[in-house]
Amino acid sequence: MAVEDKKISNRIYLVAFGILVMAIAIAVKLTNIQWVEGDYYRKLAKERTVRTFVIPANKGNIYSADGSLLATSIPNYEIRFDALAPKAESFEKNVKALSDSLATVLGKSSSFYENELRKARANKNRYYLLARKLSYTQYFKIKGFPLFNLGAYKGGIIIQQETVREHPIGKIAERTVGYERTSNGESYEGKGIEWAFRKYLNGKDGKILKQKIAKGQWKPIRDINEVDPQDGYDVVSTIDVYIQDIAHHALLKQLEIYQADHGSVVVMETKTGHVKAISNLGRANDGTYYETTNYAVAESHEPGSTYKLADLMALLEDKKADTSTVYDRNGGLIMYSGRRVEDSNRGGAQKISLARGFELSSNTVMVKAVYEAYKNEPSKFVNHLNNFGLNRKLGLSIKGEGAPYVPQPKDKHWSNISLPWMAFGYGVSITPMQTLAFYNAVANNGEMVKPQFVSEIKEWNRTIKKYDKEVLIPRICSQSTILKLRAVLENVVKKGTGSKLYSKDFSMAGKTGTAQVGYGKSGRSGMYYASSFVGYFPADEPKYSCIVVVHKPNTALNNYYGADVAGPVFKRIAQKIFTDAPSTNEIKNLDRKIAKQEKDYDAYFTKSHEKTQLIPNTKGMSGMDAVALLGNLGLKVKVQGVGKVKKQSIEAGQNLDKNVTILLELS
């Protein structure tokens, strides 16, 4: 019996010892968790219950020069349905009314939606897609429909929102306005103004701490953000919507007529370099045209005869020839190292002046003039091209500028035909924008300015940064040379290859070009024509310069020359700007009072000289202009929406009180 008791006691001691060891282990572990690994576990618990959420900053808008919206951010909504969330009684009570309501907004029949909703419930579908890409107005209506107005948990409505970038004026200038693509919140690719100025447009995201609560929901820990979001600034582009519309449709018409592969047009303000219009259209498989590549900026190719202006400028600057120097066309054909240089029209007068050779775009005259002047010192001619800026990029603000190419005499690729071929625009390469900048320098009395797409960065009525004119070359050549060049460029339109474009109603100056492109890549089968016209208007006091390039017009139509294919686009733009601008040729009765002007004046000030000011009418004005006007009057302004003012909270004509806030609703 004693032995048996002893065995039991040993077992009890053993169990007790085990319990003690376990207790010690637990104590050690608890101590370790509390003091050694405490920070780790507290951090882990916090991460699972407290999380930092990003508050996206509102992206800035892109405006045209006249305040029209070119790009803005708007919310898009996706509506889904958790078919198991509503109770059976609520579902049956509201499903018919919900289906009727959905039919009024989404377009399909009430029976269709009722069947779909019942099917989703029968299949226990908790994520049924009802509609996507809805506007705020549509979303707001739908969330108030029967059943859905009970909320997510009782009504089953699931709402997902995303912000998308929209172009209110459509596809016009789409490649220049550009885009920015993101992945996991980080930018990785983009084009145009959107990409080049993203550091201003995007703003800075904010941060807020939230704590996890019941049913997987998160609520803010504090009433304030950890970091407040900073909205992006607005970018004011140089684009003029009116001129852009003219240029876009003029180019589109010619591309369709000649069934061309692609083309581009740029209109630039002569003095400032502000790009007022740019259109780049490529042909799709179905024959329609749309903005694909920014050809005007990116596409560097052999220009053909538009390059001859550089020949003439170099010859005149070095006094190697004058516009009156006579050259023999030799029947419109000359040979260099066994290669032909031929005029498109070999007939007509054979001995003509250098000026006339330029006006008629004679290859033989221009090549002979350059070759005779520089055959023993080709580097002198090439140095002129380099000094004209034709061998380097313009340094445009937007991404993707094509690289120009001018062969140098020390290059291994230099040959006996390099110099004569350069003289009529072959063996060299240049983009349309670079060609335009060169011609614009002639129109601008020798000053070459950089083309600009953006004029300023704004935060409503406050200018953050202004982009002033940037001079690339203060004087590209002498004033005497400029005057001679402008005379022959005007004569190209009056009596040269561009004579079909001449109009007595408005003056233009420029140069036609027709180049064979791609002939070296795959023989004659890879060759096609590029038709161009570049110049400025008015000829006497240039305000705008313009280039038009059309690639691969259908040769079956028996016309591919620059004057016929590209020239009409140039003329259409100049004509519309001229004819639609108010005439200043005659001014009558300067003392006559204008009723509207008197009325507008009286809207601001009383007829006596009292200082009482009245609230102006801002309806129809761009948001930025309205804010600037009211701000200058000392008013506090709040704004809802984007675009132009459609409503103001204080009617026009009321006495101005600087202590009140005026609310503007924008369309």
Buried (B, 14 or more C-beta within 10 A) or exposed (E): EEEEEEEEEEEEEEEEEEEEEEEEEEEEEEEEEEEEEEEEEEEEEEEEEEEEEEEEBEBBBBBBBEBBBBBBBEEBBBBBBBBEBBEEEBBEBBBBEBBBBBBEBBEEEBEBBBEBBBEBBEEEBBEBEBBEEBEEEBBEBBBEBBBBBBEBEBBBBBBEEEEEBEBBBEBBBBBBBBBBEEEEEEBEEBBBBBBBBBEBBBBEEBEBBBBEEEEEEBEEEEEEBBEEBEBBBBBBBBBBBBBBBBBBBBBBEBBBBBEBBBBBBBBBBBBBBBBBBBBBBBBEEEEEBEBBBBBBBBBBBBBBBBBBBBBBBBBBBBEBBEBEBEBEBBEBEBEBEEEEBBBEEBEEEEEBBBBBBBBBBBBBBBBBBBBEBBEEEBEBBBBBBBBBBBBEBBEBBBBBBBEBBBBBBEEEEBEEBBBBBBBBBBBBBBBBBBBBBBBBBBBBBBBBBBBBBBBBBBBBBEBEEEBEEBEBBEEBBEEEBBEBBBEBBBBBBBEBBBBEBBEEEBBBBBBBBBBBBBBEEEEEEEBBBBBBBBBBBBBEEBBBBBBBBBBBBBEEEEBBBBBBBBBBBBBBBBBBBBEEEEEEEEEEEEEEEEEEEEEEEEBBEEEEEEEEBBBBBBBEBBBBBBBBBBBEBEBEBEBEBBBBBEBBEBEEEEEBEEEEEBEBBBE
